[in-house]
């Protein structure tokens, strides 16, 4: 079976010419944002890159084909259809069945790597879940990043996860974590998780230099660029702490386990904050896309 990888013409042309390209995930469109705001946001994400002179490659699986770069009609399908969420383990099943799905961070990273794209902007990474010592619940994002040379710009990981355990796991997997303009690891809605980072970079050229050095060493793992929101854009810390505590309490009360926990917590936090957490999500995504654009440009001229 030949690899059913379809590069949008603009993506193929940019890669062939050594021009900057940034991969974007599609689960934020299909599962992360309400309709019809999700389509508006998806178009906005791509426009931010276009305005910066960077080609957007939104990643998805449509009708059994891996897609790197979507037409507007395809973007509408992701936004409008009740489509599956696909991680790496699901990709061969979707391809074998000729089905469609939106890609997680892990699946987006894997497909971007197949396409030759080196920079990826997302909201927040998956990580080690709370009580993982009992449930063994850990995102595939981490294991994929250990084996795919993608540079992922994210606002850390969501505070519903076990942040210190996630940082320890990234260290074990030899995945570098670079604080972008900070020595502190962000926790998605909050600028500072309270945990220090070993390494800081202060511009896209520094990130590109780390990428080049990693290639020269022959190391395959990706790089996490931890990009915090400005303090004045973060969710109010008092509101965050109160709603997170309540959401965790309600999840325990309902005895939720495994894959039911994360969507419940995220939706509960949206409800308890009156939608404020969702508005911050959009700011996070846009902020990360702008930083990824700069990194892709710096990488393209090396």
Protein Blocks (a to p, Z undefined) as FASTA:
>chain_A
ZZdddddfklmmmmmnopacddddfklmmmmpccfklmmmmmmmmmmmmmnopacddddd
eehiacehiafklmmmmmmpccddddfklmmmmmmnopacdddfklmmmmmmmnopabdc
dfbdcdddehklmnopacfklmmmmmpccdcddehjafkbcfklmmmmmmmnopacddeh
iabdcehjambgoiacfbdcfbfklmmmmmmmmmmnopabdcdddddddfklmccfklmm
mmmmmmmmmmmmnopahjllmmmmmmmmmmmnnommmmmmmmmmmmmmmmmmmmmmmmmm
ZZ
